[in-house]
Every structure is written in C-alpha cells, then in structure tokens.
Amino acid sequence: MDEDCIFCKIVRGEIPASKIYEDDLVLAFLDINPVNYGHTLIIPKEHYQWFYDVPDNILSHLMIKSKKLVAAIKEALKSDYVVLCVVGIDVPHFHLHLVPRWLDDGMANFWPTKKYKEGQEKEYAEKIKMSLEGI
Amino acid sequence: MDEDCIFCKIVRGEIPASKIYEDDLVLAFLDINPVNYGHTLIIPKEHYQWFYDVPDNILSHLMIKSKKLVAAIKEALKSDYVVLCVVGIDVPHFHLHLVPRWLDDGMANFWPTKKYKEGQEKEYAEKIKMSLEGI
C-alpha cells in the first residue's frame, strides 16, 4: 500500500469509485475520465508501479478476470470491440485500461506507423534479443 | 492453425519475420509497420481470434513473457516507457502490441477523454456488472 496513491485510496475505500468487480487480488472500476462511457480500469489491490513489477500470479489472475470483463463490457454496451491498454506514465499504480470502442466513434484506432529502412529491422531485433538474454 | 492467417504463416515459417523470442506456446517478433522502431508483437502460436478466446494458461504465459520483453525493449532502446495494447480489429489472430515510446516522440499518449453527466457513471457501472454476472 502507498499512502498517497489515488488507486490505493480507492482500494481502501477512502475515495469513491464505481466498482465493477472485486476479489482478494484485483479491483475493477470505471475510469472517471473515460475515452468512451464504460471505460474500465482493472488494478491489483497491492501497489505495484509498473507492469513488470506485478508478480506473475497476480498478473495472470488480473488478465483472466479481464477476459470476463472485456466480454461483459462488449455485451453490456454493444460495443464493436474493446481495446486493452497499459500506458504506464500516468497514475503510478499498475492499471489496465479496458476501453469500449465503436467503429464510428471518431477516434483513431492506433498510432501512425513507420517503415523500416533496409537492414534496420534486423538491427533492432538483435538489440532487443541481446537485452532479453540478460534479463 | 488457420490456413490463411498471416500470423499462423509466420509461426509455420512460411512468411519471414524478425523474431525476438519463441517457445512452445508463444512467439514474439517485430511489427513490420512499427509505431516506433522496435515495436514488437507477441502472439500465441495457436490460432485464437480474440483476447477472451485465448485459454487462461496460454494468456498467463504470454503475459509473463511480456514482462521480460517490455523490460528488454525499454533497456535495449532506452525508451521512456513501453505501451502495451490489444486492439482487436486488425489481424484476427490475438496479438499484444509492445510499443516503445519516448516522451518527445510527438504522438498522443492516449485517446481524448470525456466526463460523465450526473448519474450516468452509476448507470454504466450497473449495466456492465449485470452482464458480468451472466458470464
């Protein structure tokens, strides 16, 4: 637990939230600044800052519960799809965004993309592979 | 396996890809249309269309491997952060995007957000909770 963390305060009930699901390990509630109405956050109840800080068993549990949440959001709101997203530079308590989306909701589906120049793709793959071996 | 799926073809080695990591269950490789260079995709080797179609054990394994991949991408490319994203309406073989991001890379961090009107938030939470109970 982190004394000043806004999501820890929600877990402790010190700040209200529209809760969707709760168990011993995770809590899901509506984002108060939704991309679309029904935009849900799911968090581990314990305070972990980054995605890779979350212990394997808690992360697995969170993702398995997210499968049901995504299906429920899609069903309840008749959305065309649901985007899952971890940004990682806003509230420093790991959270997964579950955002209902419609094909005609007027927002970009993704970020703009680039192309690799000759040889560059191989170079990037090698760099990442090398780092991965050290982890 | 799906005969015509582009990601299944990559798994079978019929289409080349810059592979980063591979084991019995998952494959990670560079997206050929990267948001930023080093943008990686991780997929289950078996063909599952949507996020919630992926069996719990495979999804857990994929996420646990993604923890290491995210750390490796951040380390190798000295990115400020790494965004994880499941869109779900492009290639119909479940894939998680791991996108290295820099604070000055000129792209939006997220989609624009809205506010709920009085009473609306509770209404949305109730709708989703009700659907969740039926799943």
Interface residues (C-beta under 8 A of the other chain):
Chain A: S18 K19 I20 Y21 F29 L30 D31 I32 N33 P34 V35 N36 Y37 G38 T40 F51 Y52 V54 D56 L59 S60 M63 I64 S66 K67 K68 L69 V70 A71 A72 I73 E75 A76 L77 D80 Y81 V82 V83 L84 C85 V86 V87 G88 I89 D90 V99 L103 M107 A108 N109 F110 W111 P112 T113 K114 K115 Y116 Q120 E121 K122 Y124 A125 K127 I128 K129 M130 S131 L132 G134 I135
Chain B: S18 K19 I20 Y21 F29 L30 D31 I32 N33 P34 V35 N36 Y37 G38 T40 F51 Y52 V54 D56 L59 S60 M63 I64 S66 K67 K68 L69 V70 A71 A72 I73 E75 A76 L77 D80 Y81 V82 V83 L84 C85 V86 V87 G88 I89 D90 V99 L103 M107 A108 N109 F110 W111 P112 T113 K114 K115 Y116 Q120 E121 K122 Y124 A125 K127 I128 K129 M130 S131 L132 G134 I135
